[in-house]
């Protein structure tokens, strides 16, 4: 598995799922992603995109 720091995947790539986590920083987000199992029968990647929610 590879971890890609966003913001955009190349054209033609598809989103297979979406997770939203509330974390302190990008390092914590990557720590959450690393133990995730690869659900695909072929090599795949997970893209990490930061975003802010306005109160």
N, C-alpha and C positions, 0 to 999 in steps of 0.2 A: 504494500500500500504506500502511496505517496501522499504527502500533505502539501497543498498548494496555498500560498498566501495570495488571496484575490487581488484585484477586485473582479476580473472578468475571465471567464473560460473562453477558449477559442470557439469561433462559430462552428456549429455543427455538434457541439457537445450538449448532452442533455442532463437535466436535473432529475435524479432518481428519487430524491427525498430532500427534506429540509428539516434542520434542527435549529432551534433558537435557544441559546444558553445565556444566562446572565453571569458574566465572569468579570474579574478585576482588570485583566489585560489580555493581550494576544498570547502571551506565554501560557496562561492558564487555559485558554481555549485550545491551544495545540496539545496541552497535557490531557485534556478531555478526549481529543480526537485520536491520539496515538493508540490507545487500547481497543478502538472500535474494530470489530471483525469486518473483513471484506465480504459483502454479501454476493458479489458477482463471481461467476466461474472463471473469469479472466482478470488480469490485473486491472485495477481501477484506482481512482484517486478521490480525495475529499478536499474540497476547496473551503478555506476559512475566510469569511468576509466580515469585517467589523461594521457595525452600524449603531447609531445612537437613536434612542426613542425619546422624543420630547415629552416632558411632563405636562 
